[in-house]
Amino acid sequence: MAASPSATPGEPEPGAPDARSGMRMVMWAVAILLVAASAIGGHGKSSDTSQAGGSSPTAHPVGRHLPRSSPTRLLIPKIDVDAPFTTLTIGPSGQLLPPPGDDVNLVGWYAKGVSPGEAGTAIIAGHVDTTTSAAVFADLGELETGDRFSVARADGKNATFVVDSAETFEKDQFPSHRVYGDTPRAEARLITCAGDYDRAVGDYTENLVVFAHLV
């Protein structure tokens, strides 16, 4: 579990963060969000103890980006994903909680972080399975460089992303800074569990991360 950040999740949420506020947001968001990598999938268990690295200040936005707006639906045509969003919240222990396990077609985003399409790194997480069946991100590993997905937003705009890479990491070697670190362009990370399911610890051995940027 990550150490508690200096700022708290209750800190006022920036609408269009400048370099200083972006740095502050990312420093605590990275520390909290790194546990999402193990919380998603594995039937809601969490065991990732990766430590978050430091983060560089947010640079001026680069390339196309959209204003802040909540996501409403994730569409990944290649793997037949058409799922609504829920917000991911922080539990009593300071851990980012996964989406509810009783809905297999649901994804979550960390609403205190960057919204999909906004400059920076938007975090989207979903279960690979539940105790009863495969879930929304069961086929996430089929995505390849150049594939596209989109996020419908509350402001009526669609944020379309192209996949840069899909990579699997051992949980004890999870690159927290690379996954959660702030970026000057609008990017997204799709995160779920992967690898073998270790019944002894009640968790998967790996995490799958899809890296993508707005087009």
N, C-alpha and C positions, 0 to 999 in steps of 0.2 A: 504494500500500500504506500502511496506517496505521502510524503510529509505535508502537513498543512501549509498552504501558501500564506504569504503575508497579508494579501487581500482576501476578502471573503466573497462567496457567491452572492451575497446580498448587496455588494457594491453596485451603485447605479450603472446601468448598462449604457455604453456609448452608442450614439446613433451613427456617427461617421468618425471613428477614432483617428486622431492625429498620431504622429510618431510616438509621442510620450505615452498617451493613453493606450495605444496599441501594444506597446512593450509591456505595460503593466498588466493588461488583460491577458496577454499570451503567457507571461511568467506564471500566473496562478492557474490559467486554464490548462497549460501543459501539465502542471503538477497534478491536477485533479483528473484530467482526461486520460492520462496514461493507463489508469486502471480500467478504462472502458474496453481496452483490447482484450482483456480476459473476462470481463463481465458479460460480453456479448457471446451467446452460444454457451455450450457447456452447461446447459440447463440452469443458467443464472449464477453459476459459481464464479468466484474470482480468486486468482492466485498470482497475478502478475506483480512482481516486485521491482520492475525496471525503474531506474531513477531518471527523472527528467533532467535534461541538460539546460544550460542557459539559453536565452533567446536574444537575437539581435533586435534592435528597435525596428518598428515598422517603417519601411521606405514609402515614398510616395507611390500611389497605385500605378501599376504598369499594365498596359493593354486594356482590353474591354473588361468592364465591371459594372455591376448594377447597384442601386441603392439598397439599403437594408430592407428586407421583407421576409416574413415567416414563410417557410416552405409548406406546401399542402399535400403534394403527391410526388413520389419518385417513380420514374418510368425508365425501365431498362429493357427495350424491345428484344434484344438478343436472348435474354434469359427469362422473358415473359414476366417481368416484375412490373406491377402496377399497384403501388402500395401507398396508403396514407401515412402521414407523419404524426408522431407524438413528440412531446418535448422530454428530454432526459433530465432528470433531477439529481440532486446530491442527497445521499442518504445520511442518517445520523452519524455514521462513522467518517463522513467526508468522502465517501466513495460514490462515483458516478453510477447510478442505477441503470440497468438495461431496460429495454422496452418490456412491457408485460409479457410473460411467457405463455399466456393463454390465447394469444392472438398470433397466428403464424404468418399473417400477412400485414405486418406493421414494422415501420422503421422509425428510428428516433434521431433527433439532432440536438446538440447541446446549445440551448437557446441563449445562454450567457456568452457564447462565442460568436463566431462569424456566421451569418446566414448564407446559404448557397447562392452564389452569384456575386456576393459582396467581396471586395478586395480582402484577401487573407485566406486562411485555411478553415473551411467548413467541415465539421465532423458529422458523419452520418453512419449510424450503426444499426445492425440487425442481427437476429438470431440465424444461425445455420440450421438449427433444429430445436425442438423442444422435447419434453419427455414423451410426447405422443406422436410427433410426426416431423417431417422435414419442414423448414420454415423459409421465410422470404429470401434469405441469402444462401440457400442450399447450393445454387449453381453459380455463385459469384466468381468462383475460380475459372469459369469459362471465358471471362472477359479478357481481351487482349489489347495490346497497343493499337490505337486507332478506332476502337469501338466507341460508341457514343451513348450517353444516357442524358436524361433531362429531369429537371426539378420544376414542377409547377409551383408558383408562388402566390401569396395572398394578394399581391398588387396586380395580378393578372398577367405578369410576364413569365416566360419560361427561360430558365437558365440551362443552357445546353453545354455539356462537358464532353471532352474527348479524353479517353484513357491514355495516360502516359506509360503506365506499367501496372502489373498486378503481381505482388510479391508476398511470399510467405516467410514468416520469421519465427524462430524458436522463441518461446515466451521469455526465457531468461536472457535472450539477446535482442529484445524488442527495441528498435531504434526510435525512442520516444521523441527526440528532438527533430528527427527527419519527418516523422509522421505528424506531429502536432505543432512544430515550429511555424511561426508566422511567415507569410510570403507577401511580396508586393503585388503579385497578380492574384486574380480570383481562382482559387483552387478548391478541390474537395477530396476527402478521403472516405472511402467506403470500407468499413471494418467489420469483420466477423471472425469466428474461430475456425481453425483448420487443424489438419493433422489427425493423430489418433486420439481417441477419447480414453483418458486415464481414469479408470473406475476407482482406483485407490484414492485419488485426490478429487475426483468429481469435476474434472476440467479437461479441456483439450490441450494438446501439447504445443500447438502453434497458433499463430494469428495470420489471417489473410488481410492484406491492405491493398486496395485499388487506389492508385494515385491518378488524379485527373485535373485538367484545367478548363476554364470557361472559354468557349469559342463563340 
